């Protein structure tokens, strides 16, 4: 499963870890998040790649130290 860079930016904002898409792009550029080339039918992003959700979840839990439940809520919605 993948998210657009804009969606990753919103997740980071929910968790108070970044305030823009540029924060998410920096994580991808630094190799912290896995970059997936955007399929031709995916037109809802300004960037030519998507982000693997599993790599985002792993980054948030292992490198940032967030609770897995908190990360799941930020990524997929739901209540606390």
N, C-alpha and C positions, 0 to 999 in steps of 0.2 A: 504494500500500500504506500502511496506517496502523497505528499502535500506540495502545494505551490510554495514558492518562497514567501509570498504574501501571507499565506496561512501560517507558515512557520513564524513569521514576524509577529502575528497576532498571538500565537501560543506563548512566545517569549515575553510579550507584553503582559499577558495574563499572569505570568509567573514573576513579573518585575525583573526580568533579566535583559531586556532590550526594549527599545521603544520604536524601532523601525525595521523595515525590510533590510536595511543596510547591516544591522546586527546579525541577521540570519545569513546574509550573503557572506559576511566576514567569517562566520563559522564554517560555511561550505568551502570558502577559499583556503582556510587554514587546515582543511581535512578533518575537522571535527564531526561533520555531518556528511553522509554519503550522497553524492550527486548522481541523479539518474537523468539520462537524456530525455527530453520531452518528446512524446509521440506527436506526430503531425496533427492528430485530431484534438489534442489538448490546447485550446486557444485561450484559456482563461487566466493567463499569466503573461507578464511582460518579459519574462526570462526564458531562455531556451533550455532550461533544465528544471527538474523537480527534486524534492528531497525525500529520501527514504525515511518513513516514520519510525521504523525500528532503530535506525541510527540516532534519531532525535531522542527517542525514549532512553536509549542506552546512555547517551551523552548526559541527559538531565539527571538520571539516577546515579550513574557511576562517577561522572566527573564533577557535577555540581552538588551532588549529595541530597537531592530531593527525594521525598517519599514516593514510592512507586504508585500509590493510590492517588496522590496529588497530581502526579504527572499524567496518569490515565484520565483524570477528570479534565485537566487542561487540554489534552489531546483529543479526547473523544466526547467531551461534555458529560453531563450528569450532575448529581448533587453530592455534596461532601458528606 
